[in-house]
Amino acid sequence: MRILIPLFLLFCNLSFAQNQRFSYYYSFVKDTLNKQEVTKELMNLDITKNGSVFYSHDVHVSDSTMTAYYEKQIKTTGSMNVDTKMMSQRKGTVRYRIIKDYPDFKISSLLNIGIDYYKVSDDCKLIWNILPDRQKIGEFNTQKATTEFAGRKWEAWFSSELPFQDGPYKFHGLPGLIIKLQDHTGTHQFELAGISKFADSTDNFSGFAGRNKVIEINRLQYRKLYLEDRNDPAKLIKQAMANGATLKFTDQSGNVIPPAQMIKNKEQGAKAKNAKDNNIIELDLLN
């Protein structure tokens, strides 16, 4: 296992009641027609006594920096001027957060669709088949388990040396932390990279916002919204125009873009993006 973050292996000295951060490398292929292009992102699984939060390290750092920048701007000037250049420099691609509440492992996702933030509850039940296969991954003795989830078959290697029934993304329920996880196509892979402690709480969604309300929905409602946004990205513009709103759009040079052209641009952009984003982690959302 390639390790870029130090692994702290003196587990006899760890107090598992304290906050533990397990960092994973997440490697995934967005376009099945271009499997050579692999996106890699460092993800954190923060575990406390009350539950866990799984999120992108880069997104968290980038958005926290941006939030502080705009909060300072508001405090100094009393207003906020959105800096398009700074917005374009946001890092990270995995913009959701997965929250698991202990002890019953209620799962919810924090994410955005369009201009709104949503908290999506998910009552997914994972049925694991624990196999006799064992191997050592890094410094851990692990055992193999398999399951099916969201349109994919998954293979996990867990270690009972780490007494957490948790793992990356929404995966949980094994008698030990998941060290390595991949789907049957090999296009989505998670592997433990490091362990540390943390003092601050990352329970709250720290994405740059100015958005105060989080809308709570279930997974069926989310799937409907997800497909609508994916297939009709200009829906909000069309609705606003139908309601008589006067809309004005400009490009980065300040040139006015007619609403009809803006709609066309969004639809064409979405079509091109969707063609290269055909391998989402939860495949059944597309069915």
ZIKARA-V360223 format. One record per helix or strand. SS is the DSSP state (@ for helix, = for strand). FROM is the first residue (numbers start at 0). TO is the last residue. If there is no record, write none. Layout:
# ZIKARA-V360223
ss->SS from->FROM to->TO
ss->SS from->FROM to->TO
This chain:
# ZIKARA-V360223
ss->@ from->10 to->12
ss->= from->19 to->28
ss->= from->37 to->47
ss->= from->50 to->55
ss->@ from->56 to->76
ss->@ from->83 to->87
ss->= from->96 to->100
ss->= from->105 to->112
ss->= from->115 to->121
ss->= from->128 to->136
ss->= from->139 to->148
ss->= from->151 to->158
ss->= from->176 to->182
ss->= from->187 to->196
ss->= from->213 to->217
ss->@ from->218 to->230
ss->@ from->234 to->241
ss->= from->248 to->249
ss->= from->255 to->256
ss->@ from->258 to->274
ss->@ from->282 to->285
